């Protein structure tokens, strides 16, 4: 599941492969950008902000969002595309490599001002500078969700950018609170510190782990483990759905003994 750490690694790979290169051809396979041609433009950098990806091409920011199924891959000469061609939404070709965006949920071209405005609407990037000012801003925004379940509040990207369903589940377990506990009853500073440290620990490794164990089946405390035994106390984990509103529910798993 793409979360902030996945997008961070994607940006790092795309930047290493494409930054500094002049694009030989571009192919935008979305209706709003079908006539756009950025060939001849230099791709300056690729960066991430939370779950959002930005390819800086010429004076434009190519913005994309992976959601559940999206992926950007680097295709080198002689390699086959890892997914069917009809699933490609953007193709950026340079002399020695192509960057291909498959199954992207969102694709748009933005000016610098528009890209800045998008980032300003989001909460601080958990994998950005993460300064004291970022923490204070996140705490201020979390206060607006004092009556909202902490699980739901941490999924709101306007509070902090980058944490998704996996991290929200794992955070609640590490805090020792039920996912339904109101955010106002949780130590916000501790919650932000924990989720920040989890993403930082995983940003440079493909096998995401919140337990510290990288073996398959041992990587999470509760996420994806409903009906299995709690790793700490042995109690069967419970599972349900929880969301801010109908249609936005996410799977949630918790230990009824360890999480009060």
Residue pairs with C-beta under 8 A, 6 or more apart in sequence:
1 68
1 164
1 165
1 166
2 51
2 66
2 67
2 68
2 70
2 71
2 164
3 51
3 162
3 163
3 164
3 165
3 166
3 167
3 199
3 208
4 48
4 50
4 51
4 125
4 126
4 127
4 161
4 162
4 163
4 164
4 199
4 203
5 127
5 162
5 199
5 202
5 203
5 208
6 66
7 48
7 50
7 51
7 52
7 53
7 66
7 162
8 48
8 127
8 162
8 203
9 203
9 204
9 206
10 48
10 53
10 66
10 71
10 72
11 46
11 47
11 48
11 53
11 54
13 72
13 74
14 46
14 53
14 55
14 72
14 74
14 99
15 45
15 46
15 47
17 74
17 97
17 99
18 43
18 46
18 55
18 74
18 92
18 94
18 97
18 99
19 43
19 44
19 45
19 46
20 42
20 43
20 44
21 42
21 43
21 94
21 95
21 96
21 97
22 40
22 41
22 42
22 43
22 94
23 38
23 39
23 40
23 41
23 42
23 43
23 57
23 92
23 93
23 94
24 39
24 93
24 94
24 95
25 39
25 91
25 93
26 36
26 37
26 38
26 39
26 90
26 91
26 92
26 93
27 88
27 90
27 91
27 93
28 34
28 36
28 89
28 90
28 107
29 88
29 89
29 90
29 91
30 89
30 90
30 107
32 107
32 108
33 107
33 108
33 109
36 109
38 57
38 58
38 60
38 92
41 57
41 58
41 60
42 57
42 58
43 55
43 56
43 57
43 92
43 94
44 56
44 57
45 55
45 56
46 53
46 54
46 55
46 56
47 53
47 54
47 56
48 54
48 125
48 127
49 119
49 122
49 125
49 128
49 161
50 122
50 123
50 125
50 126
50 157
50 160
50 161
50 162
51 65
51 66
51 157
51 161
51 162
51 164
52 63
52 64
52 65
52 118
52 119
52 122
52 161
53 63
53 64
53 65
53 66
53 72
54 61
54 62
54 63
54 115
55 61
55 62
55 64
55 92
55 99
56 62
57 92
59 111
59 112
60 109
60 110
60 111
61 109
61 110
61 111
61 112
61 114
61 115
62 90
62 107
62 108
62 109
62 110
63 106
63 107
63 108
63 109
63 110
63 115
63 118
64 70
64 72
64 89
64 90
64 101
64 104
64 106
64 107
64 108
65 104
65 105
65 106
66 72
66 104
66 105
67 104
67 105
67 106
68 105
69 102
69 103
69 105
70 101
70 102
70 103
70 104
70 105
71 83
71 101
71 102
71 103
72 99
72 100
72 101
72 102
73 81
73 82
73 99
73 100
73 102
74 97
74 98
74 99
75 81
75 97
75 98
75 99
75 100
76 96
76 97
77 96
77 97
81 88
81 100
82 102
83 102
83 103
87 102
87 103
88 100
88 101
88 102
89 101
89 102
89 103
89 104
89 107
90 99
90 100
90 101
90 104
90 107
91 98
91 99
91 100
91 101
92 98
92 99
92 100
101 107
110 118
119 125
121 158
122 157
122 158
122 161
123 137
123 138
123 141
123 156
123 157
123 158
123 159
123 160
123 161
124 130
124 134
124 135
124 137
124 138
124 160
124 161
125 134
125 160
125 161
125 162
126 160
126 161
126 162
126 163
126 195
126 196
126 199
126 200
127 162
127 199
127 200
127 203
128 134
130 196
135 189
135 192
138 159
138 160
138 188
138 192
139 188
139 189
139 192
141 158
141 159
141 160
142 153
142 159
142 183
142 188
142 191
142 192
143 184
143 188
145 152
145 153
145 156
145 159
145 183
145 184
146 182
146 183
146 184
147 182
147 183
147 184
148 182
148 183
148 244
149 179
149 180
149 181
149 182
149 183
149 242
150 171
150 172
150 175
150 177
150 179
150 181
150 182
150 183
150 186
150 191
151 168
151 169
151 172
151 179
151 180
151 242
151 250
151 252
152 242
152 243
152 244
153 159
153 183
154 160
154 163
154 167
154 168
154 171
154 183
154 191
154 195
155 163
155 164
155 165
155 168
155 250
156 244
160 192
160 195
162 199
163 171
163 195
163 199
165 223
165 250
165 251
166 208
166 210
166 220
166 223
167 195
167 198
167 199
167 210
168 179
168 250
168 252
169 179
169 220
169 222
169 223
169 251
169 252
169 253
169 254
170 198
170 210
170 220
170 221
170 222
170 223
171 191
171 194
171 195
171 198
172 178
172 179
172 181
172 222
172 252
172 254
172 259
173 221
173 222
173 254
173 255
173 258
173 259
174 194
174 210
174 221
175 186
175 187
175 190
175 191
175 194
176 258
176 259
176 260
177 185
177 186
177 259
177 260
178 254
178 259
178 260
179 242
179 252
179 254
179 259
180 242
181 260
198 210
201 209
202 208
202 209
202 210
205 214
207 214
207 219
208 219
209 218
209 219
209 220
210 219
210 220
210 221
210 223
211 218
211 219
211 220
211 221
211 231
213 219
221 230
221 231
221 232
222 230
222 237
222 253
222 254
222 255
223 253
224 253
225 237
225 253
226 237
226 238
226 239
226 251
226 253
227 236
227 237
227 239
228 236
228 237
229 235
229 236
229 237
230 236
230 237
230 255
230 257
230 258
232 255
232 258
233 255
233 257
233 258
235 255
235 256
235 257
235 258
237 253
237 254
237 255
238 253
238 254
238 255
238 256
239 251
239 252
239 253
240 251
240 252
241 249
241 250
241 251
241 252
242 249
242 250
242 252
243 249
243 250
